[in-house]
């Protein structure tokens, strides 16, 4: 059975519209390593900027070792709070949890 092109386009639009309205994207890759990350670096955070939030730096696993990712300013999102990236110990392994916008 062939569907009219307009109907196919409508299905495609409705399918992607839900993705756009779903909120901030979540990381699907899970990084789990047996090596504890180093302590966070002590960084002097630049002066606050109106309408922005500071995303603190964090240690990233590059497949061989931890490497530091510098913090940066991000435009604030009304009604959302930035949850910083972090490492969590789970059953003797270290799992990276990416930073994300969350509802308070």
C-alpha positions as CSV (number, residue, x, y, z in Angstrom):
1,X,0.0,0.0,0.0
2,X,1.4,3.4,-1.0
3,X,0.9,6.4,1.3
4,X,0.4,9.9,-0.1
5,X,3.6,12.0,0.2
6,X,1.7,14.6,2.4
7,X,0.6,11.9,4.8
8,X,4.2,10.6,5.1
9,X,5.4,14.2,5.7
10,X,2.8,14.6,8.4
11,X,3.9,11.4,10.2
12,X,7.6,12.5,10.0
13,X,6.7,16.0,11.4
14,X,4.7,14.5,14.3
15,X,7.5,12.0,15.0
16,X,10.1,14.7,15.3
17,X,7.9,17.2,17.0
18,X,7.8,15.1,20.1
19,X,11.6,14.9,20.1
20,X,11.9,18.7,20.0
21,X,9.5,19.3,22.8
22,X,10.9,16.5,25.1
23,X,13.4,18.8,26.8
24,X,17.2,18.7,26.9
25,X,18.9,15.8,25.3
26,X,20.3,13.1,27.6
27,X,23.6,11.3,27.0
28,X,23.0,7.6,26.2
29,X,26.7,6.5,26.3
30,X,27.7,5.0,29.7
31,X,31.3,5.4,30.8
32,X,32.3,3.0,33.5
33,X,36.0,2.6,34.5
34,X,37.9,0.9,37.3
35,X,40.1,4.0,37.8
36,X,39.0,6.6,40.3
37,X,39.1,10.1,38.8
38,X,41.5,12.6,40.3
39,X,40.2,15.3,42.7
40,X,38.5,18.2,40.9
41,X,40.9,21.0,40.1
42,X,40.6,24.2,42.1
43,X,39.6,26.8,39.6
44,X,38.9,30.5,40.2
45,X,35.4,31.0,38.6
46,X,35.2,34.1,36.6
47,X,32.8,36.9,37.8
48,X,29.1,36.1,37.4
49,X,27.5,37.0,34.1
50,X,23.8,38.0,34.0
51,X,21.7,35.4,32.2
52,X,24.4,32.7,32.4
53,X,25.3,29.8,34.6
54,X,28.7,28.3,35.3
55,X,29.3,24.7,34.2
56,X,32.1,23.5,36.3
57,X,35.1,21.6,34.8
58,X,35.3,17.9,35.2
59,X,37.5,14.9,34.5
60,X,36.6,13.0,31.3
61,X,37.8,9.5,30.4
62,X,39.5,9.4,27.0
63,X,39.8,5.6,26.8
64,X,43.2,5.5,28.5
65,X,43.2,8.1,31.3
66,X,41.3,11.0,32.8
67,X,41.7,14.4,31.1
68,X,40.5,17.7,32.5
69,X,37.7,19.6,30.7
70,X,37.6,23.3,31.6
71,X,34.4,24.9,32.9
72,X,32.5,27.4,30.8
73,X,29.6,29.8,30.9
74,X,26.2,28.6,29.5
75,X,23.2,30.7,28.7
76,X,20.6,30.1,31.6
77,X,17.4,28.3,30.8
78,X,14.3,29.7,32.5
79,X,12.7,27.0,34.7
80,X,15.8,24.7,34.5
81,X,18.8,24.2,36.8
82,X,22.2,23.0,35.6
83,X,23.2,19.7,37.3
84,X,27.0,19.5,36.9
85,X,28.9,16.5,35.5
86,X,30.2,14.1,38.1
87,X,31.6,10.6,38.8
88,X,29.7,8.1,40.9
89,X,31.1,5.0,42.5
90,X,28.9,2.0,41.7
91,X,29.9,-1.5,42.8
92,X,33.6,-0.8,42.7
93,X,33.6,1.0,39.4
94,X,33.4,4.7,38.5
95,X,30.5,5.8,36.3
96,X,30.4,9.2,34.6
97,X,27.2,11.1,34.8
98,X,27.1,13.9,32.2
99,X,26.0,17.4,33.2
100,X,22.4,18.1,32.2
101,X,19.6,20.7,32.6
102,X,17.0,19.4,35.1
103,X,13.7,20.8,36.5
104,X,14.0,21.9,40.1
